[in-house]
Amino acid sequence: GPEFIAEAVRDWIKAVGAKTAYIEPGSPWENGYCESFNGRMRDELLNGEIFYSLREAQIIIERWRNHYNTKRPHSALGYRPPAPETIVLMDQRPIMH
């Protein structure tokens, strides 16, 4: 159930050394960069895809994520992609079970 997913998410957040922040419901401006990313992912990828398996979704989303982080221009970065040194390869990231 959701309680097990929440525990797995908390474990993953701890494993990657991140911190959580409470965002008040109905206050997207408190989390603008995430809201922006979610909108871009929905507009540029999810609205145009139908995934027939989890593996297919993983492959297509990873391909989009790689493009988003290494080639796609970002207005907040002067229309450059994020710096390559900020990218962590999939097999080097902690896995959420």
Biopython code that builds the backbone (N, CA, C, O; Angstrom):
import numpy as np
from Bio.PDB.StructureBuilder import StructureBuilder

atoms = [
    (1, "GLY", "N", (0.799, -1.185, 0.000)),
    (1, "GLY", "CA", (0.000, 0.000, 0.000)),
    (1, "GLY", "C", (0.850, 1.261, 0.000)),
    (1, "GLY", "O", (2.076, 1.180, -0.065)),
    (2, "PRO", "N", (0.222, 2.405, 0.071)),
    (2, "PRO", "CA", (0.933, 3.691, 0.041)),
    (2, "PRO", "C", (1.954, 3.854, 1.155)),
    (2, "PRO", "O", (2.991, 4.489, 0.964)),
    (3, "GLU", "N", (1.663, 3.277, 2.325)),
    (3, "GLU", "CA", (2.613, 3.426, 3.434)),
    (3, "GLU", "C", (3.951, 2.767, 3.122)),
    (3, "GLU", "O", (4.991, 3.254, 3.565)),
    (4, "PHE", "N", (3.945, 1.664, 2.364)),
    (4, "PHE", "CA", (5.195, 1.001, 1.996)),
    (4, "PHE", "C", (5.944, 1.805, 0.938)),
    (4, "PHE", "O", (7.172, 1.886, 0.967)),
    (5, "ILE", "N", (5.211, 2.391, 0.019)),
    (5, "ILE", "CA", (5.837, 3.241, -0.996)),
    (5, "ILE", "C", (6.466, 4.454, -0.328)),
    (5, "ILE", "O", (7.591, 4.835, -0.651)),
    (6, "ALA", "N", (5.733, 5.061, 0.607)),
    (6, "ALA", "CA", (6.262, 6.233, 1.316)),
    (6, "ALA", "C", (7.542, 5.878, 2.060)),
    (6, "ALA", "O", (8.489, 6.664, 2.070)),
    (7, "GLU", "N", (7.580, 4.712, 2.677)),
    (7, "GLU", "CA", (8.790, 4.291, 3.386)),
    (7, "GLU", "C", (9.940, 4.087, 2.406)),
    (7, "GLU", "O", (11.072, 4.483, 2.686)),
    (8, "ALA", "N", (9.658, 3.473, 1.261)),
    (8, "ALA", "CA", (10.695, 3.265, 0.246)),
    (8, "ALA", "C", (11.211, 4.599, -0.280)),
    (8, "ALA", "O", (12.410, 4.753, -0.512)),
    (9, "VAL", "N", (10.323, 5.553, -0.467)),
    (9, "VAL", "CA", (10.733, 6.881, -0.938)),
    (9, "VAL", "C", (11.611, 7.556, 0.110)),
    (9, "VAL", "O", (12.639, 8.141, -0.231)),
    (10, "ARG", "N", (11.218, 7.482, 1.386)),
    (10, "ARG", "CA", (12.038, 8.074, 2.456)),
    (10, "ARG", "C", (13.420, 7.433, 2.493)),
    (10, "ARG", "O", (14.423, 8.128, 2.657)),
    (11, "ASP", "N", (13.477, 6.106, 2.342)),
    (11, "ASP", "CA", (14.771, 5.408, 2.332)),
    (11, "ASP", "C", (15.627, 5.874, 1.161)),
    (11, "ASP", "O", (16.828, 6.095, 1.320)),
    (12, "TRP", "N", (15.015, 6.025, -0.018)),
    (12, "TRP", "CA", (15.756, 6.465, -1.199)),
    (12, "TRP", "C", (16.262, 7.886, -1.008)),
    (12, "TRP", "O", (17.412, 8.176, -1.337)),
    (13, "ILE", "N", (15.432, 8.774, -0.486)),
    (13, "ILE", "CA", (15.845, 10.165, -0.242)),
    (13, "ILE", "C", (17.044, 10.194, 0.696)),
    (13, "ILE", "O", (17.995, 10.944, 0.475)),
    (14, "LYS", "N", (16.995, 9.380, 1.738)),
    (14, "LYS", "CA", (18.114, 9.303, 2.681)),
    (14, "LYS", "C", (19.363, 8.766, 1.981)),
    (14, "LYS", "O", (20.465, 9.264, 2.212)),
    (15, "ALA", "N", (19.197, 7.745, 1.122)),
    (15, "ALA", "CA", (20.336, 7.125, 0.431)),
    (15, "ALA", "C", (21.046, 8.098, -0.502)),
    (15, "ALA", "O", (22.265, 8.026, -0.657)),
    (16, "VAL", "N", (20.305, 9.001, -1.120)),
    (16, "VAL", "CA", (20.930, 9.958, -2.040)),
    (16, "VAL", "C", (21.379, 11.229, -1.331)),
    (16, "VAL", "O", (21.956, 12.121, -1.954)),
    (17, "GLY", "N", (21.114, 11.313, -0.026)),
    (17, "GLY", "CA", (21.566, 12.463, 0.748)),
    (17, "GLY", "C", (20.735, 13.715, 0.539)),
    (17, "GLY", "O", (21.207, 14.825, 0.783)),
    (18, "ALA", "N", (19.504, 13.544, 0.092)),
    (18, "ALA", "CA", (18.625, 14.697, -0.132)),
    (18, "ALA", "C", (17.819, 15.001, 1.129)),
    (18, "ALA", "O", (17.805, 14.217, 2.078)),
    (19, "LYS", "N", (17.166, 16.126, 1.120)),
    (19, "LYS", "CA", (16.283, 16.515, 2.216)),
    (19, "LYS", "C", (14.896, 16.779, 1.640)),
    (19, "LYS", "O", (14.754, 17.107, 0.462)),
    (20, "THR", "N", (13.891, 16.635, 2.470)),
    (20, "THR", "CA", (12.526, 16.891, 2.028)),
    (20, "THR", "C", (12.066, 18.260, 2.520)),
    (20, "THR", "O", (12.600, 18.806, 3.486)),
    (21, "ALA", "N", (11.083, 18.790, 1.846)),
    (21, "ALA", "CA", (10.485, 20.064, 2.245)),
    (21, "ALA", "C", (8.977, 19.939, 2.095)),
    (21, "ALA", "O", (8.488, 19.395, 1.105)),
    (22, "TYR", "N", (8.257, 20.435, 3.059)),
    (22, "TYR", "CA", (6.799, 20.404, 2.982)),
    (22, "TYR", "C", (6.321, 21.564, 2.119)),
    (22, "TYR", "O", (6.681, 22.718, 2.355)),
    (23, "ILE", "N", (5.514, 21.250, 1.125)),
    (23, "ILE", "CA", (4.929, 22.264, 0.256)),
    (23, "ILE", "C", (3.432, 22.297, 0.560)),
    (23, "ILE", "O", (2.746, 21.279, 0.468)),
    (24, "GLU", "N", (2.951, 23.449, 0.913)),
    (24, "GLU", "CA", (1.530, 23.623, 1.234)),
    (24, "GLU", "C", (0.677, 23.260, 0.019)),
    (24, "GLU", "O", (0.949, 23.746, -1.078)),
    (25, "PRO", "N", (-0.357, 22.411, 0.184)),
    (25, "PRO", "CA", (-1.238, 22.087, -0.946)),
    (25, "PRO", "C", (-1.808, 23.360, -1.576)),
    (25, "PRO", "O", (-2.176, 24.303, -0.875)),
    (26, "GLY", "N", (-1.873, 23.368, -2.898)),
    (26, "GLY", "CA", (-2.391, 24.527, -3.614)),
    (26, "GLY", "C", (-1.423, 25.691, -3.683)),
    (26, "GLY", "O", (-1.824, 26.822, -3.957)),
    (27, "SER", "N", (-0.131, 25.415, -3.432)),
    (27, "SER", "CA", (0.896, 26.470, -3.454)),
    (27, "SER", "C", (2.035, 26.093, -4.397)),
    (27, "SER", "O", (3.172, 25.941, -3.949)),
    (28, "PRO", "N", (1.758, 25.939, -5.696)),
    (28, "PRO", "CA", (2.809, 25.490, -6.616)),
    (28, "PRO", "C", (3.991, 26.444, -6.707)),
    (28, "PRO", "O", (5.089, 26.022, -7.068)),
    (29, "TRP", "N", (3.793, 27.726, -6.386)),
    (29, "TRP", "CA", (4.893, 28.695, -6.450)),
    (29, "TRP", "C", (5.975, 28.392, -5.425)),
    (29, "TRP", "O", (7.102, 28.867, -5.567)),
    (30, "GLU", "N", (5.654, 27.603, -4.385)),
    (30, "GLU", "CA", (6.656, 27.228, -3.390)),
    (30, "GLU", "C", (7.638, 26.199, -3.945)),
    (30, "GLU", "O", (8.682, 25.943, -3.345)),
    (31, "ASN", "N", (7.303, 25.616, -5.081)),
    (31, "ASN", "CA", (8.097, 24.542, -5.657)),
    (31, "ASN", "C", (8.157, 24.722, -7.173)),
    (31, "ASN", "O", (7.972, 23.768, -7.928)),
    (32, "GLY", "N", (8.416, 25.946, -7.604)),
    (32, "GLY", "CA", (8.316, 26.296, -9.009)),
    (32, "GLY", "C", (9.154, 25.468, -9.953)),
    (32, "GLY", "O", (8.680, 25.092, -11.026)),
    (33, "TYR", "N", (10.413, 25.166, -9.576)),
    (33, "TYR", "CA", (11.268, 24.411, -10.495)),
    (33, "TYR", "C", (10.738, 22.999, -10.718)),
    (33, "TYR", "O", (10.850, 22.471, -11.824)),
    (34, "CYS", "N", (10.166, 22.377, -9.690)),
    (34, "CYS", "CA", (9.587, 21.038, -9.869)),
    (34, "CYS", "C", (8.307, 21.109, -10.696)),
    (34, "CYS", "O", (8.067, 20.262, -11.556)),
    (35, "GLU", "N", (7.491, 22.122, -10.428)),
    (35, "GLU", "CA", (6.272, 22.301, -11.218)),
    (35, "GLU", "C", (6.623, 22.520, -12.690)),
    (35, "GLU", "O", (5.951, 21.992, -13.576)),
    (36, "SER", "N", (7.665, 23.288, -12.945)),
    (36, "SER", "CA", (8.110, 23.542, -14.311)),
    (36, "SER", "C", (8.575, 22.247, -14.970)),
    (36, "SER", "O", (8.201, 21.952, -16.105)),
    (37, "PHE", "N", (9.395, 21.476, -14.248)),
    (37, "PHE", "CA", (9.878, 20.205, -14.789)),
    (37, "PHE", "C", (8.709, 19.268, -15.084)),
    (37, "PHE", "O", (8.649, 18.670, -16.158)),
    (38, "ASN", "N", (7.780, 19.137, -14.134)),
    (38, "ASN", "CA", (6.639, 18.240, -14.334)),
    (38, "ASN", "C", (5.836, 18.647, -15.563)),
    (38, "ASN", "O", (5.407, 17.788, -16.334)),
    (39, "GLY", "N", (5.630, 19.944, -15.753)),
    (39, "GLY", "CA", (4.909, 20.419, -16.931)),
    (39, "GLY", "C", (5.647, 20.118, -18.218)),
    (39, "GLY", "O", (5.039, 19.701, -19.204)),
    (40, "ARG", "N", (6.961, 20.326, -18.215)),
    (40, "ARG", "CA", (7.768, 20.036, -19.412)),
    (40, "ARG", "C", (7.718, 18.544, -19.742)),
    (40, "ARG", "O", (7.537, 18.160, -20.898)),
    (41, "MET", "N", (7.881, 17.708, -18.713)),
    (41, "MET", "CA", (7.869, 16.268, -18.952)),
    (41, "MET", "C", (6.511, 15.827, -19.501)),
    (41, "MET", "O", (6.441, 15.007, -20.416)),
    (42, "ARG", "N", (5.458, 16.367, -18.949)),
    (42, "ARG", "CA", (4.116, 16.034, -19.427)),
    (42, "ARG", "C", (3.931, 16.505, -20.871)),
    (42, "ARG", "O", (3.462, 15.745, -21.719)),
    (43, "ASP", "N", (4.304, 17.770, -21.154)),
    (43, "ASP", "CA", (4.102, 18.327, -22.495)),
    (43, "ASP", "C", (5.015, 17.707, -23.544)),
    (43, "ASP", "O", (4.578, 17.429, -24.661)),
    (44, "GLU", "N", (6.274, 17.488, -23.193)),
    (44, "GLU", "CA", (7.255, 17.021, -24.171)),
    (44, "GLU", "C", (7.302, 15.504, -24.316)),
    (44, "GLU", "O", (7.819, 14.996, -25.311)),
    (45, "LEU", "N", (6.765, 14.769, -23.331)),
    (45, "LEU", "CA", (6.901, 13.314, -23.374)),
    (45, "LEU", "C", (5.590, 12.586, -23.106)),
    (45, "LEU", "O", (5.069, 11.899, -23.985)),
    (46, "LEU", "N", (5.059, 12.731, -21.905)),
    (46, "LEU", "CA", (3.972, 11.859, -21.460)),
    (46, "LEU", "C", (2.688, 12.008, -22.259)),
    (46, "LEU", "O", (2.008, 11.013, -22.509)),
    (47, "ASN", "N", (2.338, 13.220, -22.664)),
    (47, "ASN", "CA", (1.092, 13.409, -23.416)),
    (47, "ASN", "C", (1.127, 12.740, -24.784)),
    (47, "ASN", "O", (0.075, 12.497, -25.375)),
    (48, "GLY", "N", (2.310, 12.439, -25.295)),
    (48, "GLY", "CA", (2.419, 11.842, -26.617)),
    (48, "GLY", "C", (2.785, 10.372, -26.619)),
    (48, "GLY", "O", (3.073, 9.812, -27.677)),
    (49, "GLU", "N", (2.781, 9.735, -25.461)),
    (49, "GLU", "CA", (3.216, 8.338, -25.376)),
    (49, "GLU", "C", (2.150, 7.458, -24.743)),
    (49, "GLU", "O", (1.378, 7.898, -23.891)),
    (50, "ILE", "N", (2.127, 6.213, -25.177)),
    (50, "ILE", "CA", (1.387, 5.146, -24.503)),
    (50, "ILE", "C", (2.423, 4.069, -24.215)),
    (50, "ILE", "O", (3.045, 3.538, -25.135)),
    (51, "PHE", "N", (2.606, 3.751, -22.954)),
    (51, "PHE", "CA", (3.590, 2.745, -22.563)),
    (51, "PHE", "C", (2.891, 1.397, -22.419)),
    (51, "PHE", "O", (1.861, 1.290, -21.752)),
    (52, "TYR", "N", (3.458, 0.375, -23.048)),
    (52, "TYR", "CA", (2.861, -0.954, -23.004)),
    (52, "TYR", "C", (3.512, -1.860, -21.970)),
    (52, "TYR", "O", (3.035, -2.968, -21.721)),
    (53, "SER", "N", (4.599, -1.394, -21.368)),
    (53, "SER", "CA", (5.239, -2.157, -20.291)),
    (53, "SER", "C", (6.059, -1.200, -19.440)),
    (53, "SER", "O", (6.396, -0.097, -19.870)),
    (54, "LEU", "N", (6.371, -1.634, -18.237)),
    (54, "LEU", "CA", (7.218, -0.831, -17.361)),
    (54, "LEU", "C", (8.585, -0.633, -17.995)),
    (54, "LEU", "O", (9.136, 0.466, -17.949)),
    (55, "ARG", "N", (9.134, -1.682, -18.583)),
    (55, "ARG", "CA", (10.462, -1.583, -19.194)),
    (55, "ARG", "C", (10.468, -0.575, -20.341)),
    (55, "ARG", "O", (11.406, 0.212, -20.474)),
    (56, "GLU", "N", (9.426, -0.598, -21.168)),
    (56, "GLU", "CA", (9.334, 0.374, -22.257)),
    (56, "GLU", "C", (9.299, 1.796, -21.695)),
    (56, "GLU", "O", (9.976, 2.685, -22.212)),
    (57, "ALA", "N", (8.515, 2.010, -20.644)),
    (57, "ALA", "CA", (8.441, 3.335, -20.019)),
    (57, "ALA", "C", (9.805, 3.751, -19.490)),
    (57, "ALA", "O", (10.215, 4.898, -19.670)),
    (58, "GLN", "N", (10.511, 2.835, -18.841)),
    (58, "GLN", "CA", (11.838, 3.159, -18.298)),
    (58, "GLN", "C", (12.801, 3.582, -19.398)),
    (58, "GLN", "O", (13.538, 4.556, -19.240)),
    (59, "ILE", "N", (12.799, 2.864, -20.497)),
    (59, "ILE", "CA", (13.717, 3.162, -21.603)),
    (59, "ILE", "C", (13.384, 4.515, -22.233)),
    (59, "ILE", "O", (14.275, 5.338, -22.445)),
    (60, "ILE", "N", (12.119, 4.742, -22.528)),
    (60, "ILE", "CA", (11.719, 5.987, -23.191)),
    (60, "ILE", "C", (11.917, 7.186, -22.274)),
    (60, "ILE", "O", (12.383, 8.235, -22.718)),
    (61, "ILE", "N", (11.568, 7.039, -21.001)),
    (61, "ILE", "CA", (11.744, 8.148, -20.055)),
    (61, "ILE", "C", (13.219, 8.430, -19.833)),
    (61, "ILE", "O", (13.613, 9.593, -19.740)),
    (62, "GLU", "N", (14.041, 7.400, -19.745)),
    (62, "GLU", "CA", (15.485, 7.614, -19.572)),
    (62, "GLU", "C", (16.072, 8.316, -20.789)),
    (62, "GLU", "O", (16.930, 9.187, -20.643)),
    (63, "ARG", "N", (15.630, 7.955, -21.977)),
    (63, "ARG", "CA", (16.103, 8.620, -23.196)),
    (63, "ARG", "C", (15.721, 10.108, -23.171)),
    (63, "ARG", "O", (16.529, 10.972, -23.512)),
    (64, "TRP", "N", (14.475, 10.390, -22.760)),
    (64, "TRP", "CA", (14.036, 11.786, -22.661)),
    (64, "TRP", "C", (14.824, 12.517, -21.581)),
    (64, "TRP", "O", (15.249, 13.652, -21.799)),
    (65, "ARG", "N", (15.029, 11.895, -20.422)),
    (65, "ARG", "CA", (15.775, 12.508, -19.323)),
    (65, "ARG", "C", (17.194, 12.848, -19.755)),
    (65, "ARG", "O", (17.704, 13.921, -19.435)),
    (66, "ASN", "N", (17.825, 11.943, -20.476)),
    (66, "ASN", "CA", (19.181, 12.185, -20.961)),
    (66, "ASN", "C", (19.204, 13.399, -21.896)),
    (66, "ASN", "O", (20.073, 14.262, -21.777)),
    (67, "HIS", "N", (18.255, 13.460, -22.816)),
    (67, "HIS", "CA", (18.169, 14.616, -23.723)),
    (67, "HIS", "C", (17.904, 15.899, -22.931)),
    (67, "HIS", "O", (18.536, 16.925, -23.181)),
    (68, "TYR", "N", (16.977, 15.840, -21.984)),
    (68, "TYR", "CA", (16.610, 17.014, -21.177)),
    (68, "TYR", "C", (17.821, 17.566, -20.431)),
    (68, "TYR", "O", (17.989, 18.781, -20.328)),
    (69, "ASN", "N", (18.659, 16.677, -19.913)),
    (69, "ASN", "CA", (19.800, 17.106, -19.097)),
    (69, "ASN", "C", (21.072, 17.404, -19.881)),
    (69, "ASN", "O", (21.935, 18.127, -19.384)),
    (70, "THR", "N", (21.213, 16.869, -21.092)),
    (70, "THR", "CA", (22.486, 17.023, -21.797)),
    (70, "THR", "C", (22.406, 17.835, -23.091)),
    (70, "THR", "O", (23.422, 18.360, -23.545)),
    (71, "LYS", "N", (21.223, 17.947, -23.691)),
    (71, "LYS", "CA", (21.128, 18.624, -24.985)),
    (71, "LYS", "C", (20.088, 19.739, -25.015)),
    (71, "LYS", "O", (20.298, 20.756, -25.676)),
    (72, "ARG", "N", (18.988, 19.568, -24.324)),
    (72, "ARG", "CA", (17.885, 20.533, -24.385)),
    (72, "ARG", "C", (18.282, 21.853, -23.733)),
    (72, "ARG", "O", (18.770, 21.857, -22.603)),
    (73, "PRO", "N", (18.081, 22.984, -24.433)),
    (73, "PRO", "CA", (18.413, 24.281, -23.825)),
    (73, "PRO", "C", (17.445, 24.624, -22.691)),
    (73, "PRO", "O", (16.243, 24.376, -22.788)),
    (74, "HIS", "N", (17.985, 25.191, -21.627)),
    (74, "HIS", "CA", (17.205, 25.599, -20.458)),
    (74, "HIS", "C", (17.303, 27.116, -20.329)),
    (74, "HIS", "O", (18.402, 27.662, -20.228)),
    (75, "SER", "N", (16.174, 27.789, -20.331)),
    (75, "SER", "CA", (16.185, 29.255, -20.282)),
    (75, "SER", "C", (16.862, 29.770, -19.015)),
    (75, "SER", "O", (17.540, 30.797, -19.057)),
    (76, "ALA", "N", (16.692, 29.081, -17.896)),
    (76, "ALA", "CA", (17.305, 29.523, -16.635)),
    (76, "ALA", "C", (18.828, 29.408, -16.659)),
    (76, "ALA", "O", (19.506, 29.981, -15.806)),
    (77, "LEU", "N", (19.365, 28.673, -17.627)),
    (77, "LEU", "CA", (20.820, 28.487, -17.745)),
    (77, "LEU", "C", (21.363, 29.204, -18.977)),
    (77, "LEU", "O", (22.386, 28.801, -19.531)),
    (78, "GLY", "N", (20.696, 30.246, -19.399)),
    (78, "GLY", "CA", (21.143, 30.974, -20.582)),
    (78, "GLY", "C", (20.991, 30.154, -21.850)),
    (78, "GLY", "O", (21.803, 30.266, -22.768)),
    (79, "TYR", "N", (19.962, 29.337, -21.901)),
    (79, "TYR", "CA", (19.666, 28.471, -23.042)),
    (79, "TYR", "C", (20.786, 27.476, -23.329)),
    (79, "TYR", "O", (21.074, 27.154, -24.482)),
    (80, "ARG", "N", (21.405, 27.001, -22.261)),
    (80, "ARG", "CA", (22.385, 25.910, -22.349)),
    (80, "ARG", "C", (21.822, 24.719, -21.585)),
    (80, "ARG", "O", (20.989, 24.896, -20.697)),
    (81, "PRO", "N", (22.264, 23.507, -21.916)),
    (81, "PRO", "CA", (21.861, 22.354, -21.095)),
    (81, "PRO", "C", (22.621, 22.381, -19.770)),
    (81, "PRO", "O", (23.645, 23.056, -19.657)),
    (82, "PRO", "N", (22.126, 21.652, -18.768)),
    (82, "PRO", "CA", (22.872, 21.593, -17.508)),
    (82, "PRO", "C", (24.294, 21.082, -17.744)),
    (82, "PRO", "O", (24.554, 20.353, -18.701)),
    (83, "ALA", "N", (25.187, 21.469, -16.873)),
    (83, "ALA", "CA", (26.599, 21.082, -17.013)),
    (83, "ALA", "C", (26.746, 19.564, -16.920)),
    (83, "ALA", "O", (26.110, 18.928, -16.080)),
    (84, "PRO", "N", (27.586, 18.980, -17.786)),
    (84, "PRO", "CA", (27.782, 17.525, -17.764)),
    (84, "PRO", "C", (28.233, 16.994, -16.408)),
    (84, "PRO", "O", (27.914, 15.858, -16.058)),
    (85, "GLU", "N", (28.967, 17.793, -15.639)),
    (85, "GLU", "CA", (29.453, 17.285, -14.353)),
    (85, "GLU", "C", (28.340, 17.093, -13.331)),
    (85, "GLU", "O", (28.568, 16.488, -12.284)),
    (86, "THR", "N", (27.145, 17.595, -13.614)),
    (86, "THR", "CA", (26.039, 17.391, -12.676)),
    (86, "THR", "C", (25.264, 16.119, -12.965)),
    (86, "THR", "O", (24.362, 15.761, -12.208)),
    (87, "ILE", "N", (25.595, 15.438, -14.035)),
    (87, "ILE", "CA", (24.837, 14.266, -14.445)),
    (87, "ILE", "C", (25.399, 13.016, -13.772)),
    (87, "ILE", "O", (26.608, 12.787, -13.771)),
    (88, "VAL", "N", (24.499, 12.213, -13.200)),
    (88, "VAL", "CA", (24.869, 10.949, -12.574)),
    (88, "VAL", "C", (24.273, 9.840, -13.427)),
    (88, "VAL", "O", (23.068, 9.823, -13.679)),
    (89, "LEU", "N", (25.118, 8.911, -13.872)),
    (89, "LEU", "CA", (24.652, 7.819, -14.712)),
    (89, "LEU", "C", (23.671, 6.942, -13.954)),
    (89, "LEU", "O", (23.752, 6.817, -12.732)),
    (90, "MET", "N", (22.736, 6.331, -14.689)),
    (90, "MET", "CA", (21.696, 5.502, -14.075)),
    (90, "MET", "C", (22.281, 4.427, -13.170)),
    (90, "MET", "O", (21.775, 4.217, -12.067)),
    (91, "ASP", "N", (23.335, 3.742, -13.609)),
    (91, "ASP", "CA", (23.868, 2.639, -12.805)),
    (91, "ASP", "C", (24.680, 3.117, -11.606)),
    (91, "ASP", "O", (25.138, 2.291, -10.817)),
    (92, "GLN", "N", (24.871, 4.414, -11.447)),
    (92, "GLN", "CA", (25.609, 4.944, -10.302)),
    (92, "GLN", "C", (24.689, 5.587, -9.272)),
    (92, "GLN", "O", (25.157, 6.060, -8.236)),
    (93, "ARG", "N", (23.387, 5.611, -9.542)),
    (93, "ARG", "CA", (22.436, 6.219, -8.611)),
    (93, "ARG", "C", (21.867, 5.151, -7.688)),
    (93, "ARG", "O", (21.726, 3.996, -8.089)),
    (94, "PRO", "N", (21.540, 5.528, -6.453)),
    (94, "PRO", "CA", (20.867, 4.571, -5.567)),
    (94, "PRO", "C", (19.539, 4.152, -6.180)),
    (94, "PRO", "O", (18.847, 4.963, -6.794)),
    (95, "ILE", "N", (19.194, 2.904, -6.014)),
    (95, "ILE", "CA", (17.973, 2.353, -6.584)),
    (95, "ILE", "C", (16.888, 2.320, -5.520)),
    (95, "ILE", "O", (17.136, 1.933, -4.378)),
    (96, "MET", "N", (15.688, 2.728, -5.900)),
    (96, "MET", "CA", (14.548, 2.651, -5.001)),
    (96, "MET", "C", (13.863, 1.316, -5.235)),
    (96, "MET", "O", (13.406, 1.047, -6.346)),
    (97, "HIS", "N", (13.784, 0.486, -4.227)),
    (97, "HIS", "CA", (13.161, -0.849, -4.366)),
    (97, "HIS", "C", (11.712, -0.807, -3.996)),
    (97, "HIS", "O", (11.031, -1.830, -4.052)),
]
sb = StructureBuilder()
sb.init_structure("model")
sb.init_model(0)
sb.init_chain("A")
sb.init_seg("    ")
for serial, (resi, resn, name, xyz) in enumerate(atoms, 1):
    if name == "N":
        sb.init_residue(resn, " ", resi, " ")
    sb.init_atom(name, np.array(xyz, "f"), 0.0, 1.0, " ", f" {name:<3s}", serial, name[0])
structure = sb.get_structure()
